[in-house]
Amino acid sequence: MWFTDRKIKLLWIEVLKSLNYKKTKFHFTMLLIPSIAPHPALRSYVHHYFMLHLNFRGVAPPPKPMPAEPYQSLYFYPRDVVSKTIFETGEEIANPKSIIVGQQIARVNIGLREDHLVLKVAFKPGGFFRLFGIPMSEFYDISVDSEDVYGREMNEINEQLAGIRDYQQMIDLIENFLLMKLKKVKHEVRPIDHAMQVMLGNPGRSLDELASLACLSVRQFERNFFERIGIGPKMYARVVRFNMTLDYKRARPEAPWLEAAFACGYFDYAHLVRDFKLFTGETPAVVFESDQKSVKSMSENVVFLHPSTSFL
């Protein structure tokens, strides 16, 4: 479910009377706001804000897999430190209080702690580049401490977030930072930005079509695309199609994988498997089973979702 209201809306899950608390491995309160629309002035740059607050009581759940998605993002962790494990190498890294995540390709697993609060700014394709003027090729498949990029300015935001107890005030603080950056924008919207947005809904468009929409030659389109996204348009289209397939399967768990593949633009099942192994390191069936187990584990152990906009 996607929310488009500026006003924060909370998902409220009541405790089932049949829930046997003695058998649950852990209990937690949860606040989930999957999509908050940005300020009108930022809507050509920011796709949405995301907020999740989990307050565990007891043992935290297993690490959460995070495969590639078609957004470049700013993440903020105002509470407990979050660890990141590179799936391919097993290397574990402690995330800073806020990070810039470029176009991700390799899967990472996120380790949650007792008080997990994450705020995410998901930028539209090219939105980060236009707002901050930094080529996204510098952030390809990595995360960078945002304080290393913005210095004291970001350090102050992180410190203020740590002391705020109201969710709306958190969003306002981050948004004010973005609005200040907007005043210094040097890269205006160009036809290529529209072409990249088209790819989010239809990754099957040809390079010739996209270049034509961007009013560029194919070579110029690829060069400008790389500067704005950090990868080429063909690889980005694969990331978009992969995410569309995951969403399709989540909405239709009983649908065969071949149906999901064809519905999302794959020519055959083999191409689907190839992308899943590239972006997750596993086959579609294994990825989906892990995804469903994670959702089931959460739903079985939810105690309640706090209805207020202050900390749990």
JOQUI-V166211 format. One record per pair of residues at least 6 apart in sequence whose C-alpha atoms are under 7 Angstrom apart, sorted by the first residue. I is the first residue (numbers start at 1). J is the second residue. Records with the same first field share a line. If there is no record, write none. Layout:
I = J / J
//
This chain:
2 = 34 / 35
3 = 35 / 36
4 = 35 / 36 / 37
5 = 36 / 37
6 = 36 / 37 / 38
8 = 36
9 = 33
10 = 31 / 32 / 33 / 307
11 = 31 / 32 / 305
12 = 305 / 307
13 = 304 / 305
14 = 304
15 = 303 / 304
24 = 301
25 = 59
26 = 57 / 58 / 59 / 60 / 301
27 = 56 / 57 / 58 / 301 / 302 / 303
28 = 54 / 55 / 56 / 57 / 302 / 303
29 = 54 / 55 / 56 / 302 / 303 / 304 / 305 / 306
30 = 53 / 54 / 55 / 304 / 305 / 306
31 = 52 / 53 / 54 / 305 / 306
32 = 51 / 52 / 53
33 = 50 / 51 / 52
34 = 50 / 51
35 = 48 / 49 / 50
36 = 48 / 49 / 50
37 = 48 / 49
38 = 46 / 48 / 49
45 = 123 / 124 / 127 / 128 / 131
46 = 122 / 123 / 124 / 127
47 = 122 / 123 / 124
48 = 121 / 122
49 = 120 / 121 / 122
50 = 119 / 120 / 121
51 = 118 / 119 / 120
52 = 117 / 118 / 119
53 = 116 / 117 / 118
54 = 115 / 116 / 117
55 = 114 / 115 / 116
56 = 114 / 115
60 = 112 / 113 / 114
63 = 109 / 110 / 111 / 112
64 = 109 / 110 / 111
65 = 108 / 109 / 110
66 = 107 / 108 / 109 / 110
67 = 106 / 107 / 108 / 279 / 280
68 = 104 / 105 / 106 / 107 / 239 / 279
69 = 104 / 239 / 240 / 243
70 = 239 / 240
71 = 103 / 122 / 123 / 124 / 125
72 = 101 / 102 / 103 / 122 / 123 / 128
73 = 100 / 101 / 102 / 120 / 121 / 122 / 123
74 = 99 / 100 / 101 / 120 / 121 / 122
75 = 98 / 99 / 100 / 118 / 119 / 120 / 121
76 = 97 / 98 / 99 / 118 / 119 / 120
77 = 97 / 98 / 117 / 118 / 119
78 = 97 / 117 / 158 / 161 / 162
79 = 115 / 116 / 117 / 162
80 = 113 / 115 / 116
81 = 94 / 95
82 = 94 / 95 / 110 / 111 / 112 / 113
83 = 92 / 93 / 94 / 95 / 110 / 111
84 = 92 / 93 / 94 / 95 / 108 / 109 / 110 / 111
85 = 91 / 92 / 93 / 108 / 109 / 110
86 = 92 / 107 / 108 / 109
87 = 107 / 108 / 109
96 = 145
97 = 158
98 = 145 / 146
99 = 143 / 144 / 145 / 146
100 = 143 / 144 / 145 / 146
101 = 139 / 142 / 143 / 144
102 = 136 / 139 / 140 / 141 / 142 / 143
103 = 140 / 141 / 229 / 230
104 = 140 / 141 / 142
105 = 141 / 279
106 = 141 / 279 / 280
107 = 279 / 280
125 = 196 / 197 / 229
126 = 193 / 228 / 229
129 = 135 / 136 / 228
130 = 185 / 187 / 188
131 = 181 / 182 / 185
135 = 227 / 228
136 = 227 / 228 / 229 / 230
137 = 226 / 227 / 229 / 230 / 231
139 = 230
140 = 230
146 = 154
147 = 154 / 155
161 = 170
164 = 170
165 = 310 / 311
166 = 309 / 310 / 311
167 = 309 / 310
191 = 213 / 214 / 215
192 = 213 / 214
195 = 210 / 213 / 214
199 = 237
200 = 240
203 = 237 / 240 / 241
204 = 265
207 = 218
208 = 218
211 = 217 / 218 / 221
222 = 232 / 233
225 = 232 / 233
226 = 232
241 = 264
242 = 275
244 = 264
245 = 260 / 261 / 264
248 = 260
249 = 255 / 260
258 = 269
261 = 268 / 269 / 272
262 = 268
266 = 272
273 = 283 / 284
276 = 282 / 283 / 284
277 = 283
306 = 312
//
